[in-house]
Amino acid sequence: MTTYTTTITAMYTVPNPTGYVVNVLFNVSGTDGTYTANIDGNIQFQPEQNQPDFVPYDQLTQDEVIGWINTATNNQENYYANVQGQINSMITPPVSPSSQPLPWGA
């Protein structure tokens, strides 16, 4: 069973409204105990004046921002599937074709 973790790696803000987050960079990683894989993501937000649930930048928590990502992208499962695909490829590497000498010689 793969365990997934989302980590915020950077946030960008605009000054008006003060400290409004407009861009979040994040990483989704997964591990099955043996193999680990990850994918980076980026989501942008539009500044909105007088937003009723506005939280000042210095009071934000990582869990809260991860919640924004999950709500805004609505495809957390796609990130998980991508990471799982990478792990599956490590467990069972895909077969790649290779050039062979022609059977009738040169």
N, C-alpha and C positions, 0 to 999 in steps of 0.2 A: 504494500500500500504506500502510495506516495504522499508525503506531507508537503504542503505548499506554504510559502511565506511571501508576503508582499512587504517591501521596504521602500519608503520614500527616500530618494537620493538627492533631490533638489527641488526648491520651490522658488518661483519668480513672482514678484508683486508689482503693483502699480501704486503710486502715491495717493491717487484719488479715485475711489474711496480709500482712505488710509489703510495701507497694508493689505489690500485686496489681492488674493492669490489668483493669478491669471494663467499660470503654467506649472504643472507638477510632473516631475520625472520620477519614475519608479522602476523597481525591479521585482519580478516574480520569479522565485526559485522553488525548486522541488527536489526532494530527495527520497529515495526508496530504501535508504539505509546503506546502500552500496554505491549507487550512482547519483550524481547531482547535476542538474541543468538549470538554466535560467534564461529569461528574456527581459529586455528593457522595454519600458513603455513611456508614453508622454501624452498628457491630456491637457487641453487648454480650456479655460473658463472665461466668460465674458463678465467684465465688471458691471455690477448693478448697484445703483444708488438706493439707499434706504431698504436694504434687504433685511427682512424681519429677524432672520436667524444668523445674522452676521456675527462672527467670532473674531475678535482682534487677533492679529497674527501671533503675538506672543502668548496667546492662550490656546492655540491649536494643539491638538495631540495627533500623533501619527495615526492612531486608530480612526480618528474623525476624518482625516484626509483620505485614508484608505477607503472609508465609507463613501466619500465623494466619488472616488475613482470607480468603485463598484456600481454606484448609481448612474454616473454619467456614461460609462462605457457600456454598461449592461451586457458585458461579454467576458466577465471574469473567467467563465468556463473555457473561453477560447484561449486565454493565456495559459490556463492549466493544461489544456489539450496540447498546446504547442510544447510546453515543458515536458509533458509526458511523452510526446513523440520523440523528443531529443533523448530522453532516458531509454525509451524502447529501442532506439537506434544504437545506443551504447550496449544494451543487453544483447541484441541481435543485429549486428552491423549489416547494413544493406549490401547486397552483392553488386559490385560494379563491373561492367564489361571491361575486358582488357584486349589489346591488340595481340594477335597471334601471328606467327610466321605462316605464310601460305603453305598449304600441305603439299604442293607440287614443287616446292623449292624455288631457288632464284635463277 
